[in-house]
Amino acid sequence: ASEPPIPGITSERLVGRMRELGFDRARYASSEQEIIEEVLAEARPGDLVLTIGAGSVWKIAERLGEAMQAQASMTGSRRAPP
């Protein structure tokens, strides 16, 4: 996004605070590829994967949809289109 960063607030810190509050499955990913790999490892047929964010997050959603389609065709599982 085009907003200036808030001093002291980072993605890593946000995930750490989420974990402190009981969201024990919250994880930090340092790259788009790492996000895609994490979701591919966790998502199961019928799951809803929702991406929310600003800036270029739409690119991750697009790449993730393509990767999920490829994974489904390789494993023979049926997923709804992204």
OpenMM code with the backbone's topology and positions (N, CA, C; nanometers):
from openmm import Vec3, app, unit

residues = "ALA SER GLU PRO PRO ILE PRO GLY ILE THR SER GLU ARG LEU VAL GLY ARG MET ARG GLU LEU GLY PHE ASP ARG ALA ARG TYR ALA SER SER GLU GLN GLU ILE ILE GLU GLU VAL LEU ALA GLU ALA ARG PRO GLY ASP LEU VAL LEU THR ILE GLY ALA GLY SER VAL TRP LYS ILE ALA GLU ARG LEU GLY GLU ALA MET GLN ALA GLN ALA SER MET THR GLY SER ARG ARG ALA PRO PRO".split()
positions = [
    Vec3(0.0844, -0.1187, 0.0000),
    Vec3(0.0000, 0.0000, 0.0000),
    Vec3(0.0877, 0.1233, 0.0000),
    Vec3(0.0300, 0.2367, -0.0228),
    Vec3(0.1089, 0.3591, -0.0352),
    Vec3(0.1203, 0.4369, 0.0952),
    Vec3(0.0585, 0.3892, 0.2023),
    Vec3(0.0675, 0.4595, 0.3289),
    Vec3(0.2057, 0.4396, 0.3898),
    Vec3(0.2536, 0.5394, 0.4632),
    Vec3(0.3829, 0.5198, 0.5301),
    Vec3(0.3677, 0.4184, 0.6430),
    Vec3(0.4726, 0.3415, 0.6702),
    Vec3(0.4639, 0.2429, 0.7781),
    Vec3(0.4453, 0.3112, 0.9138),
    Vec3(0.3810, 0.2410, 1.0050),
    Vec3(0.3634, 0.2910, 1.1409),
    Vec3(0.4858, 0.2469, 1.2206),
    Vec3(0.5581, 0.3417, 1.2802),
    Vec3(0.6789, 0.3048, 1.3550),
    Vec3(0.6495, 0.1988, 1.4611),
    Vec3(0.7330, 0.0957, 1.4646),
    Vec3(0.7204, -0.0098, 1.5640),
    Vec3(0.6218, -0.1193, 1.5295),
    Vec3(0.5476, -0.1039, 1.4207),
    Vec3(0.4501, -0.2050, 1.3816),
    Vec3(0.5046, -0.2804, 1.2610),
    Vec3(0.5219, -0.4105, 1.2776),
    Vec3(0.5705, -0.4947, 1.1685),
    Vec3(0.4803, -0.6173, 1.1565),
    Vec3(0.4894, -0.6835, 1.0450),
    Vec3(0.4126, -0.8070, 1.0256),
    Vec3(0.4509, -0.9112, 1.1295),
    Vec3(0.5801, -0.9232, 1.1562),
    Vec3(0.6271, -1.0204, 1.2545),
    Vec3(0.5698, -0.9906, 1.3927),
    Vec3(0.5683, -0.8634, 1.4284),
    Vec3(0.5157, -0.8235, 1.5592),
    Vec3(0.3656, -0.8513, 1.5682),
    Vec3(0.2938, -0.8247, 1.4603),
    Vec3(0.1502, -0.8512, 1.4569),
    Vec3(0.1222, -1.0001, 1.4774),
    Vec3(0.1961, -1.0850, 1.4077),
    Vec3(0.1777, -1.2296, 1.4230),
    Vec3(0.2127, -1.2723, 1.5653),
    Vec3(0.3181, -1.2172, 1.6206),
    Vec3(0.3547, -1.2492, 1.7585),
    Vec3(0.2436, -1.2143, 1.8562),
    Vec3(0.1846, -1.0991, 1.8386),
    Vec3(0.0746, -1.0571, 1.9269),
    Vec3(-0.0477, -1.1467, 1.9081),
    Vec3(-0.0760, -1.1836, 1.7841),
    Vec3(-0.1881, -1.2743, 1.7584),
    Vec3(-0.1678, -1.4064, 1.8322),
    Vec3(-0.0462, -1.4579, 1.8279),
    Vec3(-0.0165, -1.5845, 1.8965),
    Vec3(-0.0330, -1.5689, 2.0476),
    Vec3(0.0085, -1.4535, 2.1016),
    Vec3(-0.0099, -1.4265, 2.2443),
    Vec3(-0.1579, -1.4285, 2.2821),
    Vec3(-0.2429, -1.3866, 2.1902),
    Vec3(-0.3869, -1.3795, 2.2154),
    Vec3(-0.4591, -1.5112, 2.1873),
    Vec3(-0.3827, -1.6160, 2.1537),
    Vec3(-0.4437, -1.7469, 2.1364),
    Vec3(-0.4591, -1.7944, 1.9932),
    Vec3(-0.4193, -1.7139, 1.8987),
    Vec3(-0.4251, -1.7565, 1.7586),
    Vec3(-0.2971, -1.8338, 1.7279),
    Vec3(-0.2895, -1.9560, 1.7821),
    Vec3(-0.1649, -2.0316, 1.7783),
    Vec3(-0.1239, -2.0780, 1.6392),
    Vec3(-0.2144, -2.0723, 1.5435),
    Vec3(-0.1788, -2.1142, 1.4075),
    Vec3(-0.1357, -1.9964, 1.3206),
    Vec3(-0.1360, -1.8759, 1.3762),
    Vec3(-0.0905, -1.7587, 1.3002),
    Vec3(0.0581, -1.7752, 1.2702),
    Vec3(0.0943, -1.7472, 1.1466),
    Vec3(0.2338, -1.7604, 1.1049),
    Vec3(0.2735, -1.6413, 1.0193),
    Vec3(0.4003, -1.6087, 1.0244),
    Vec3(0.4562, -1.5040, 0.9403),
    Vec3(0.5233, -1.5690, 0.8204),
    Vec3(0.4967, -1.5169, 0.7028),
    Vec3(0.5630, -1.5631, 0.5805),
    Vec3(0.6409, -1.4456, 0.5235),
    Vec3(0.7652, -1.4685, 0.4890),
    Vec3(0.8513, -1.3592, 0.4454),
    Vec3(0.8477, -1.3340, 0.2953),
    Vec3(0.7766, -1.4190, 0.2208),
    Vec3(0.7709, -1.3993, 0.0759),
    Vec3(0.6377, -1.4491, 0.0210),
    Vec3(0.6054, -1.4041, -0.0996),
    Vec3(0.4837, -1.4518, -0.1657),
    Vec3(0.4892, -1.6033, -0.1838),
    Vec3(0.6040, -1.6545, -0.2227),
    Vec3(0.6183, -1.7983, -0.2444),
    Vec3(0.5948, -1.8759, -0.1152),
    Vec3(0.6442, -1.8237, -0.0053),
    Vec3(0.6242, -1.8907, 0.1236),
    Vec3(0.4757, -1.8926, 0.1614),
    Vec3(0.4045, -1.7843, 0.1327),
    Vec3(0.2600, -1.7798, 0.1587),
    Vec3(0.1901, -1.8882, 0.0784),
    Vec3(0.2224, -1.8967, -0.0490),
    Vec3(0.1590, -1.9955, -0.1367),
    Vec3(0.1876, -2.1370, -0.0873),
    Vec3(0.3121, -2.1650, -0.0520),
    Vec3(0.3482, -2.2981, -0.0030),
    Vec3(0.2740, -2.3321, 0.1259),
    Vec3(0.2619, -2.2358, 0.2168),
    Vec3(0.1899, -2.2582, 0.3432),
    Vec3(0.0433, -2.2917, 0.3168),
    Vec3(-0.0207, -2.2138, 0.2294),
    Vec3(-0.1629, -2.2369, 0.2018),
    Vec3(-0.1821, -2.3706, 0.1313),
    Vec3(-0.0967, -2.4021, 0.0352),
    Vec3(-0.1083, -2.5306, -0.0345),
    Vec3(-0.0946, -2.6478, 0.0624),
    Vec3(-0.0095, -2.6329, 0.1623),
    Vec3(0.0104, -2.7403, 0.2595),
    Vec3(-0.1081, -2.7542, 0.3549),
    Vec3(-0.1777, -2.6449, 0.3828),
    Vec3(-0.2848, -2.6452, 0.4827),
    Vec3(-0.4245, -2.6622, 0.4248),
    Vec3(-0.4512, -2.6034, 0.3097),
    Vec3(-0.5876, -2.6016, 0.2544),
    Vec3(-0.6307, -2.7410, 0.2107),
    Vec3(-0.7566, -2.7696, 0.2313),
    Vec3(-0.8158, -2.8969, 0.1922),
    Vec3(-0.9332, -2.8707, 0.0995),
    Vec3(-0.9707, -2.9685, 0.0170),
    Vec3(-1.0864, -2.9491, -0.0709),
    Vec3(-1.2082, -2.9022, 0.0091),
    Vec3(-1.2737, -2.8010, -0.0425),
    Vec3(-1.3900, -2.7440, 0.0237),
    Vec3(-1.3582, -2.6249, 0.1116),
    Vec3(-1.2301, -2.6022, 0.1421),
    Vec3(-1.1920, -2.4861, 0.2224),
    Vec3(-1.2109, -2.3579, 0.1424),
    Vec3(-1.2383, -2.2511, 0.2127),
    Vec3(-1.2441, -2.1179, 0.1538),
    Vec3(-1.1152, -2.0472, 0.1913),
    Vec3(-1.0414, -2.0019, 0.0914),
    Vec3(-0.9185, -1.9271, 0.1156),
    Vec3(-0.9471, -1.7831, 0.0767),
    Vec3(-0.9376, -1.6943, 0.1736),
    Vec3(-0.9704, -1.5539, 0.1542),
    Vec3(-0.8447, -1.4712, 0.1729),
    Vec3(-0.8140, -1.3868, 0.0762),
    Vec3(-0.6996, -1.2977, 0.0899),
    Vec3(-0.7519, -1.1560, 0.1047),
    Vec3(-0.7019, -1.0873, 0.2049),
    Vec3(-0.7427, -0.9498, 0.2313),
    Vec3(-0.6165, -0.8684, 0.2534),
    Vec3(-0.6093, -0.7554, 0.1901),
    Vec3(-0.4941, -0.6702, 0.2108),
    Vec3(-0.4942, -0.5540, 0.1144),
    Vec3(-0.3869, -0.4833, 0.1189),
    Vec3(-0.3720, -0.3665, 0.0328),
    Vec3(-0.2530, -0.3883, -0.0595),
    Vec3(-0.2432, -0.3042, -0.1568),
    Vec3(-0.1289, -0.3124, -0.2465),
    Vec3(-0.1377, -0.4314, -0.3392),
    Vec3(-0.0336, -0.5118, -0.3396),
    Vec3(-0.0224, -0.6190, -0.4386),
    Vec3(-0.0746, -0.7538, -0.3904),
    Vec3(-0.1547, -0.7561, -0.2839),
    Vec3(-0.2038, -0.8853, -0.2344),
    Vec3(-0.2843, -0.9586, -0.3409),
    Vec3(-0.3447, -0.8862, -0.4325),
    Vec3(-0.4211, -0.9514, -0.5400),
    Vec3(-0.3306, -1.0414, -0.6234),
    Vec3(-0.2035, -1.0060, -0.6356),
    Vec3(-0.1111, -1.0895, -0.7126),
    Vec3(-0.0910, -1.2245, -0.6440),
    Vec3(-0.0838, -1.2220, -0.5114),
    Vec3(-0.0691, -1.3468, -0.4375),
    Vec3(-0.1931, -1.4330, -0.4567),
    Vec3(-0.3103, -1.3711, -0.4485),
    Vec3(-0.4353, -1.4459, -0.4663),
    Vec3(-0.4408, -1.5093, -0.6046),
    Vec3(-0.3983, -1.4354, -0.7045),
    Vec3(-0.3987, -1.4880, -0.8414),
    Vec3(-0.3027, -1.6063, -0.8538),
    Vec3(-0.1810, -1.5902, -0.8029),
    Vec3(-0.0820, -1.6987, -0.8081),
    Vec3(-0.1270, -1.8187, -0.7251),
    Vec3(-0.1884, -1.7916, -0.6116),
    Vec3(-0.2366, -1.8991, -0.5264),
    Vec3(-0.3458, -1.9788, -0.5961),
    Vec3(-0.4376, -1.9098, -0.6614),
    Vec3(-0.5433, -1.9786, -0.7358),
    Vec3(-0.4858, -2.0696, -0.8429),
    Vec3(-0.3869, -2.0195, -0.9149),
    Vec3(-0.3223, -2.1003, -1.0189),
    Vec3(-0.2526, -2.2218, -0.9574),
    Vec3(-0.1833, -2.2007, -0.8453),
    Vec3(-0.1116, -2.3106, -0.7801),
    Vec3(-0.2092, -2.4151, -0.7260),
    Vec3(-0.3223, -2.3692, -0.6721),
    Vec3(-0.4219, -2.4631, -0.6200),
    Vec3(-0.4842, -2.5440, -0.7329),
    Vec3(-0.5078, -2.4803, -0.8463),
    Vec3(-0.5609, -2.5522, -0.9625),
    Vec3(-0.4610, -2.6580, -1.0089),
    Vec3(-0.3332, -2.6203, -1.0154),
    Vec3(-0.2297, -2.7144, -1.0589),
    Vec3(-0.2192, -2.8313, -0.9616),
    Vec3(-0.2227, -2.8020, -0.8321),
    Vec3(-0.2153, -2.9077, -0.7314),
    Vec3(-0.3352, -3.0014, -0.7432),
    Vec3(-0.4526, -2.9455, -0.7644),
    Vec3(-0.5736, -3.0272, -0.7767),
    Vec3(-0.5657, -3.1184, -0.8983),
    Vec3(-0.5129, -3.0674, -1.0087),
    Vec3(-0.5051, -3.1512, -1.1286),
    Vec3(-0.4004, -3.2614, -1.1124),
    Vec3(-0.2948, -3.2349, -1.0354),
    Vec3(-0.1918, -3.3368, -1.0126),
    Vec3(-0.2390, -3.4441, -0.9157),
    Vec3(-0.3184, -3.4052, -0.8169),
    Vec3(-0.3616, -3.5014, -0.7156),
    Vec3(-0.4964, -3.5628, -0.7479),
    Vec3(-0.5650, -3.5062, -0.8454),
    Vec3(-0.6957, -3.5578, -0.8817),
    Vec3(-0.8066, -3.5099, -0.7912),
    Vec3(-0.7739, -3.4219, -0.6958),
    Vec3(-0.8799, -3.3702, -0.6090),
    Vec3(-0.9570, -3.2627, -0.6830),
    Vec3(-1.0799, -3.2453, -0.6427),
    Vec3(-1.1647, -3.1472, -0.7098),
    Vec3(-1.1806, -3.0267, -0.6197),
    Vec3(-1.1446, -2.9129, -0.6733),
    Vec3(-1.1606, -2.7873, -0.6009),
    Vec3(-1.2468, -2.6951, -0.6842),
    Vec3(-1.3151, -2.6090, -0.6154),
    Vec3(-1.3903, -2.5064, -0.6872),
    Vec3(-1.2915, -2.4093, -0.7487),
    Vec3(-1.3249, -2.3490, -0.8611),
    Vec3(-1.2343, -2.2514, -0.9210),
    Vec3(-1.2147, -2.1325, -0.8296),
    Vec3(-1.0966, -2.0675, -0.8374),
    Vec3(-1.0696, -1.9525, -0.7498),
    Vec3(-1.1598, -1.8358, -0.7823),
] * unit.nanometer
topology = app.Topology()
chain = topology.addChain("A")
for resn in residues:
    res = topology.addResidue(resn, chain)
    for name in ("N", "CA", "C"):
        topology.addAtom(name, app.Element.getBySymbol(name[0]), res)
